[in-house]
Amino acid sequence: SQQGEEDPQALSIQEGENATMNCSYKTSINNLQWYRQNSGRGLVHLILIRSNEREKHSGRLRVTLDTSKKSSSLLITASRAADTASYFCATDAHRSNYKLTFGKGTLLTVNP
Amino acid sequence: DTEVTQTPKHLVMGMTNKKSLKCEQHMGHRAMYWYKQKAKKPPELMFVYSYEKLSINESVPSRFSPECPNSSLLNLHLHALQPEDSALYLCASKGLGSGSKNEQFFGPGTRLTVL
C-alpha cells in the first residue's frame, strides 16, 4: 500500500522561482527520503531526513520533517529547467525489513 | 562504480513468451529489489532479496519469478504475462549492515510491453 501522499500532484513554475512539494504519511518511520525521476527513467536519491531531524539542506534542496503531523516538505530554490521531473517521497517504516513505501509523486515542470 | 545496470532497455513480448529481465550492481550491496511502475504512478515493490535470499514477496503473481544467482545479479523471469503487466520494471540495490546508507540506488529500468 502507498503510505505517502504528495501534494500538489503537479506544479508548474518559471525558472528562478522556488518549488515546494509536500508529503504526508501514516505510520511511524525511521527516515523519510526524497527521490527524483526524469521521464521514463530510474529514480535518483536526493536527500534523507531521519525521524529525529527537523530540517536538512543539500545544495538548493531543503527538506523539513514534522513527525507530529506526519508530514514533510521539499523546497527547491532558484529552480532550473533541468529540475523538471517527478519527485517522490519514500518512507522507511520502523521494522520495515528494508522496505520503502513511495508516495504518489509530484510532477514539477520548470519553464525556461 | 555506483551504477545499477538493467537489460534489456526495452522488451516486447507475447503472452505465451518466456523472457528474463536482468539487473547487476557492483557496489557490494546485499539488498536488491524489483519494482513495477505504471505511467504517472509511483513504483510498487514486487520483491526484495537480502543476502541473496528472498525476504519480501508483495503477493506478486507466479508468472513473475525472481532469482538472485549471486550478490551482484538479480533476474526476473517472465512467463505467460498479461497486457496489464506492461510497465517500467525497476531494479534497485541498497547496502546492509552498520554504516550502510539507507538510500536505494536504482537502475534505468526495462520498459516492458506485453502484446
Boltz contact constraints between the chains, C-beta under 6 A:
constraints:
  - contact:
      token1: [A, 31]
      token2: [B, 102]
      max_distance: 6.0
  - contact:
      token1: [A, 41]
      token2: [B, 108]
      max_distance: 6.0
  - contact:
      token1: [A, 42]
      token2: [B, 90]
      max_distance: 6.0
  - contact:
      token1: [A, 42]
      token2: [B, 106]
      max_distance: 6.0
  - contact:
      token1: [A, 42]
      token2: [B, 107]
      max_distance: 6.0
  - contact:
      token1: [A, 42]
      token2: [B, 108]
      max_distance: 6.0
  - contact:
      token1: [A, 42]
      token2: [B, 109]
      max_distance: 6.0
  - contact:
      token1: [A, 43]
      token2: [B, 106]
      max_distance: 6.0
  - contact:
      token1: [A, 45]
      token2: [B, 103]
      max_distance: 6.0
  - contact:
      token1: [A, 48]
      token2: [B, 102]
      max_distance: 6.0
  - contact:
      token1: [A, 88]
      token2: [B, 42]
      max_distance: 6.0
  - contact:
      token1: [A, 92]
      token2: [B, 102]
      max_distance: 6.0
  - contact:
      token1: [A, 98]
      token2: [B, 31]
      max_distance: 6.0
  - contact:
      token1: [A, 98]
      token2: [B, 48]
      max_distance: 6.0
  - contact:
      token1: [A, 102]
      token2: [B, 42]
      max_distance: 6.0
  - contact:
      token1: [A, 102]
      token2: [B, 43]
      max_distance: 6.0
  - contact:
      token1: [A, 104]
      token2: [B, 42]
      max_distance: 6.0
  - contact:
      token1: [A, 105]
      token2: [B, 42]
      max_distance: 6.0
